[in-house]
Amino acid sequence: MNTTNSEQPRDFIRDIINNDLQTNKYGGQVHTRFPPEPNGYLHIGHAKAICLNFGIAADYNGLCNLRFDDTNPIKEEQEYIDSIIDDIRWLGFDWENRLYYASDYFEQMYEYAVQLIKAGKAYVDELSADEIRDYRGTLTHPGRHSPYRNRSIEENLDLFGHMRAGEFPDGSRVLRAKIDMASRNLNMRDPVMYRILHSEHPRTGDKWCIYPMYDWAHGLEDSIEGITHSICTLEFEDHRPLYDWFLDELGIYHPHQIEFARLNLTYTVMSKRMLLELVQKGQVSGWDDPRMPTISGLRRRGYTPESIRNFSRRIGVAKTGSTIGIALLEHCLRQDLNKQAQRVMGVLRPLRVVIDNYPEDQVEELDAVNNPEYPGAGTRKVPFSRVLYIERDDFREDPPKNFFRLAPGREVRLRYAYFITCVDVSKDEQSGEVVELHCTYDPATRGGDSPYGRKVKATLHWVSAKYALEAEVRLYNQLFIKEDPTNVEDGADFKAYLNPNSLEILASCRVEPSLANATPGSRYQFERQGYFCVDPDSSAGKIVFNRTVPLRDTWAKIEKHEDK
């Protein structure tokens, strides 16, 4: 029997698995699966399920399959299949040679359906979808039998064969299980097993025109693959009796279905239907828009697989639903990027600074620390010259109280460089806007230190105007302004809560020259600004950065307060 890792998480799912192992229910084996439907891109909620299924398999030295539930050809595309494979690999998980599709089992599923028909447990129904819904009844009233429920086995076999042969139009007939129209569980009131869809399938082409419903296919797929623990989200809890009924009536291998609460995240929608609507209506640039909660969107924004795996571990699994604050996800990201991201200097809204007493043709190579958290990351050279750029927000001509950065007559430190003092201000004659500062520097403060023990209250980042690279920076914020966009008011649509300021593009930023060879996906901390990632839109003549997350960490403050 497999043994568990003493350091693994403890939760109700692992408690169930531990009990199954102790009773040798599945011969001491643990075999899970992740079964996405290829009708959209995966999002952060799927990442939780991926980490759970693959993580449990790893904890118990077991196996985890990747299986595509491709039972609805109308909504499924190869693009989605490819993206799902890429996302799971990027998260760091490997299914080895166990990549399966529901369509691999269509023939076997059909034979199982025939077996139920022959046992008098399934029948072909000609009621319309609306009629089936009406006949099903309600939570307080039992359903009614279809007038086609008592057809003979022979007639049902014949009709089902004609359904497969494509002799009936879409929606004209379905195959239903014959269970109990008075059951308190509506899922048990003669559920539909097959519907007619004359639609090309991405993998099977036009071989099939009848397609299995998820409730029918799900348990069969698990059984065929030898899954031991079929882990689903909580909405399938009421479907479990049906899962069990199908497997028991067929008398085949029976996995253990376990349900857990799905992930809900503030200021986010977790519905593929809603995300698809945002894409189709042009509210975002695509499935990988960095504002989207999709795994590909998070990756493009600069999230790391380690941060998402850590987030999944921290939130754990529960039986009851809850909503997680997005601040925790960002906190997990900052923790990871703080360890691995190189520090650089980038000026987002440049203000020109001329150091009047610095030689015009002189250039110095100053040492800058790559990551103060890890001395082994080393240092780099940054050029310093007479004309610089600083952040426009770091200067006030008439500074308010508690503003300690640059102002007329005030001295500040330039990171890794010198102390400078503002001596003059140049303005645009038309607008009155400050366009240039004139400063002096103290040569004795090279490296940012004062030999006289002189103190300053602010340290500014900067770049050399002559050597800096021009860059575009995209500042991303939350996609929605409402904590729960799905909780609509006064009949509003969820899109009514889209944040009009979710993206700000700064076209004329300046970054230090060490970033000249930065490649898409590379992550950096812009000192005092936040974490940024090089976007795939970058080209040889133009670097594009996405702001991954600001430096401010509200979750860390909450944790610090709770620790006290």
N, C-alpha and C positions, 0 to 999 in steps of 0.2 A: 504493500500500500504506500502511496506517496505520502511524504511528510511535509508539513507546512513550515514555512520560514518563521522563526520566532519574532522577527522584526516586521512582518507583514501587517497591514492594517487589520483592524477588527471591525466587522460590521455584520448585519443580519444575514447578508448573502453568504459571506464566508462561514458564518455559524452553520448555515444550512449545509454548505459543502462539507464542512468538517464532520457534521453528523452523518452525511452520506458516506464519507470515507470510513468512518468508524464502523458503520454497519455493512461496509463493502457492497453498497447498493449497485455501483457500476464497476465492480471489480477493481476498486481503488484508482479509477481513472477520473481525470477532469478534462473535459473537452468542451470548449465554448465556441461561439461564433459571433461575428459582427455582420448583420444582414441588411445593408442599405438598399433602398429602392433607388434606382438610377434615374430619378426624375428631377434632379437639382444638385447643387453643390452642397457639400457637408458644411455644417456650422459648428459653433463651439459646443452646443448641446450634444451633437454627434461625437465630438472629441471626448466628452465625458464617457460616453458609452464605449468608445474605442479603447480608451485607457482602462476602463473597467474590465472589459472582456479579455483583452490581451494581457492586462495586468494580472488577473486571476489565473489565467493559464500559466503565466510565468511563475507566479507564487507557488503553484502546486506542481511544477514541472510537467504541465499538461500541454495541450494543443489549443490553438484558436484558428478557426477558418475565416476566410473572407468569402462571403456569399452574396451575390447580387440577386435581389428579389425582383427579377425582371418579368413580372406577370401582367404588366399593363403597357402594351406597345404604343399606346396613344401618347403617353407622357414621357417615355424613356428615350434617351439619346446616347450615342457612343461618347459624346463629349463629357457627359456626366460620369460615365464609367471611368474614363481616363482620369478625370479630375479626382475622383474618389480614391483611385489607386495611388495617384501622386500624393494626395493629402495624408493617407495612412502611412505611406513610406516616409514622408517628411516628418511625421510625428515620431518615427523611430520604431515602428512595429513591422514584423515580418511574418507572413502566413506561409512561408516556404512554398511548397507545391500544392497548397490547399486553397486554390482559387476556384470557386464554384459559382454556378448560376442556377436559379430556379428552373430555367429553361432546359437545363441538363436533365431534369427529371420529369418533363412533361409527359412522356410516354408512360412512365411508371405511375404518375399521378392519375392518368386516364385509366389505367388498369385498376388502380385502387378504387376509383369512382365506379367502375363496372362491378367490382366486388361488392360495394355497398348496395348498388341497384339489385344485384342478384340476391342479397340478403334482405331485400325489402326495406332498406334503410335510406333510399334516395329515389327521387322521382323527377321527371321532366314537367315543368310548370309553364303554362302559357299566359299567366297573368302578367300585366304590364308592371313596370317598376312602381308606378303610383299605386296600383292595385295591391301589389305585394306589401307595400308600406301600410296601406289601409287595413289589409287583412291581418297584419301583425299585431294590431291592438296597441295598448298603451301600458304604462307601468301599473295602472289601476284596473285595466280591463284586459281579459285574455284575448288572444287572437282567434281567428276563424280559420278553419281548414280550407285550403284551395279546392275548387271543384275538380282539379286534376290530381289530387293527392293520392287517390286510391286506384290509379291506373295499374294494370298488371305489370309484373316484372318484365314480361316479354315486350309489351308496348314501350315501356321505359327504355329498355335496351335498344329497341329499334329506333326510337326517336333520338336517343343520345348518339347513336351511330350516324344518323342523318345530320345532327348538329355538327358533329366532327367533320362530316363530308362537305360542309358549307352549303347545305341545301335550304337553310332558313336565314332570313335577314336579321341584322343586328336588333337586339332587344325583343325579338319575338318569342324566345324561349330561354329558360334557364334550367339548370339542374340544381335541385334543392335537397338538403338532408331532411329526412323524416324523423323528427325528434319529438317536440312537445309544444304545441301552440298555446298551451296554458302555462308554460313555465314562467316563473317570476323573473327569470333572466331573459331579456328580449333576444339576446344572442342565440338562445337555444330554440327559438321559435322558427323552426324549419329554415335555417340560413341558406343563402345561395352559395353554391359551390363552384359553378361555372356560368359564364355569360358568353354570348356570341359577340365577337369583335372581328369584323373583316378588315384587319389592319396589318400592315407589314411589320414583322418583328425584327429588331436589329440583329438578332443572332439566328433565328429560325426561318426568317423570310416569310413566305406565305404558306408554310407547311401546316400551320394551325390557324383556325378561325374561332376556336373556343379557348378561353383563357381562365385559369383557376383564380378564385378569390383568395385574398391573403390568408384568411382564417383556415381555409382548406389547405393551402400550400405550405403554410408556415410549419406546422407540426410534421408534415410528411418530409420536408426538407431536413429538419432536425433529426428525424428518425433515420432517414437514409444515410446521413453523414455520421451517425453514431454520436451525436451531441449528448453530453451528460446533463448540462445545465444551460437551459435556454433563457437567457437574461433579457427581459423586456422592460419597457417603460410602463408606468403605472396604468395608463389607459387600457392596457391589455389584461388587467386583472379580471375584469368581467368576461373576458374572452377565454380565460383559462379552462372553465368547464367544457367549452366547445373543443379546445385543443385536446383535452383529455378524452373527450367522447370519441372523436375521430380515431385517435390512436387505439383506444380500447376496442371499438367496434371492428377495426381492421385486425386487431390482435398482433400488432407489430411493436417493435422496440419503442419504449416510451421514455423520452427525456423528462427532466424536471423543469417546468417553467417557473421562473421567479421574476417578480416585478419590483421595480424601484422607481422613485420619483424622478422625473425628468428635470433637467436644468432650466431654470428661469433666471434671466439676468436683467437687471434694471436698465432702462433706457434702450432696450433692444427687443426685437421681435425674433421668435424662434420657430416660425412657421415657414416651411419651404414655399408654400403658396404665396405668402406675403412677400417673401424675399424675391420670388420670381416676378411678382407684380411690380416691385420697385425696379427690377432690371428691365422688364418689358416696357414700362412707362417712362424710362429714361431718368428716373429719380436718382439713380446712381450710374456710374460708368460701366458697370458689369458685375458679375458674380465676385470678381476679385477686387472690387472697389475697397480701398482701405477703411472705409467707414462701415463696411458690411461685417456681420459677425461670422461670416464664412471662414473656414480654415484658410482658404486661399487669400481672402481679404486680410485676415490677421497676419498671414505670412508676408504679404506685400507691404503691409504697414510696418513690419519690423519685429513682430512677435517671434519668439524662439520656441521650438518644440519643447525644450526643457521647462519653460515657464508655463506652458499649457498643461504639461504632464503634472507639474507641481501644483497648479491650480486644481486639477482634478483630484489629486490626492488630498488636498486641504479641505475641499468641500465635502468629500466622502460620499457615501450613499445612504439614503434614508427611505423609509416607507411612505412618508408624508411629504407633500409638496411644499416648497418654499422658494423664495426669490433671493438670489445672491446679489449683493451690491457689486457693480462693475469695478468699484475701487479695489476689491480684493484681487480681481484678475490683473489689474494694472500694477498692484503691489507685487504680485508674483513675477511680473515682467521686469519691474525695476530691480528686484533682488537679483535676477539672473543677469540683466544687462550691466548692473553695477560691477559684477565680477568680470565680465568679458569684453565690454565695449571700450574701445580706445577713446581717450579724451582728445578733442580737437577744439579749435576756436572757429566759430562761424558767426558772422554779424548779419542778422536778418533784415534790419532796417538801418542801412549804413548812414553815418554822419561823418563827414570828412574832417580830419584833424591834421593840422600842420604844426610840427614842432619847430619853432622858429630858430632855436639855437642848436639844432642838430644838423651836421654837415649834409649838404644836399646830395652828394654822390655816395655817401657812406651807407653800407648795408652790413648789419651784424647777424650772425647765426646764433640764436639763443637756444638754450636747452629747455625743452618742455617735457614734462612727465606724461607718459602714455596712460598710466592708470595708477593713481596713488594707492589704491587698495592692494595692488600687487606690484611690488618693486621689480619683480622679475620681468615685467612688461617692458622695461627699459625707457629710453627717452628718444626724442626726435628733435630735429632742428627746425626752428621757425624764423623766417627772415624779419628783421626789424629795420625800418627806414624812416625817413623824415616825414612822409605823409602816410597816415594811417586811416583806418575806419574803426569807429566804435559804434555801439548801439545807440540809436537816436534816443531811446528811453533812458539812457544813462546820463543825459545832460538836461539840466533845467536852468534857464536863464534867471528865473525867479523861483528858487527852490522852496518847496513847502517844508514845514517842520518835519523832522525825521527823514528827510531826503539827504543821504550822505554821499551821493555820487557826484559827478563833476558839475561844477557851476562856476561862474566868473569869480576869479580870485581863490578858488579852492584847489587843493592838492589831492590827488588820488594815486593809487598804484595801478600800473598796467601789468597784467599777469605775466610773470617770467621776465619782465623788462625793466622799466624805470618808474620812478615817481614823476608825474607831470602836473603842471599847474596851468589852469586856463587863464590867459591874459587878455584875450580879445574874442569878439564874436562877429561873424559876417552874416548879413541877412540878405534875402532876396528883396530887391527894391519894390517889386509889385506886391508880393504877398506878405512880406515881413517875416517869412519863415527863416529860421536859422539854417544856413547852408554850409557853414564852415566854422571851425574853432581854431584859434591860434593859441598854442601852448608853449611852455618851456619845460625842459627836462633837467633832472639832476643827475649828471654822469656818475656820481658816487653811489647811486642806488641801483646799479646794474644787477639784474636778477630779481629785482623787486624788494630788496632789503635796504634798510637805511643804516649806515654806519654810525649815525648820530643818535640812534634810539628814537628817531622821529616817528610818530605814529600817524597813520591815515585810517579813515573809517570805511573805505571802499576799495575793492579791487575789481577792475574792469577787464573784460576780454576785448580783443582787438585783432585786426589783421593788417598787414602791409598793403597799402593801396597799389603799389607797383607789382607785387607778386601774388596778390590774392586772386582766386578764381571766382568767376561769376557763376552763380547757381540759382536755380529755382527751388523754392521751399514751399511745400504744401502743408499747411497747418490744419490737421484734422481734429474735429471735436465730435461729441456724441451725435449720432444720427437723429435722435429724437429728443424733444424737449420735455417729454412726459416720462415719468418713471416706469409706468406700465402703458405703453402705447396701444395695447390691445383692449384696454379698459376704456372704450369709447364713451363719450358723453353726448347727449342730445342727438343721437343718430349719426354722429361724426364718423368719418372713415379714419382708420389708423394713420393714413398718410397725412391727415390734418395736423399731426403732431411732429412732422418732420422738422428738424432744426434748420432754419434758413441760413445759419452761420456754421454749419457743420464742416465747411471747407473754406479756407482763405488761402489764396495763392500769392506768394511774394516772388516777384519775377527778377529782382535785381539784388539778390543777396550776395555776400562775399564770404568765401571760406578760405582757410589757409591752404597753401600749395601742396601740402602733403597728401591732399585728397585727389590729386590729379589722376591717379590710377585706381580710384575707388570703383569697385564693381557692383552691379545690382545685387541687392541682398545684404551688402555690408552694413554693419550697424556701428554707430558712433554716439558718444555723448558730446553734444555741443556744450561747452562749459557755460554754466549758468542758464542754459536754455532748455535742455531736455535731451531725450534720446531720439536719434534720427536714423533713417534707413535709406540707402540709395535705391531709387525706383527704377524699374525696367525701362521707363521712358527715357532714361539718360542716354546720351550719345557722346561721341568724341568731343563735340564742341559745347556740350551742355550737360551739366550734372543736375539731376533732379533728386531732391531729398523729401521724404515723407517724415513728418514728425510722428514718431511712434507713440510717445507719451511724455508729458512734461515731467520735470523733476519733482514737483510737489507730490507728496505721498500721504493722502488723508488716511489710508488704512494703517500705515505705520504709526501714525499718531494715535489712532484708536487702540492699536495693540499695546503701545507704550503706556497709555492711560490704564488699560485693563491690567497690565502687569503690575502696576502699582497697587 
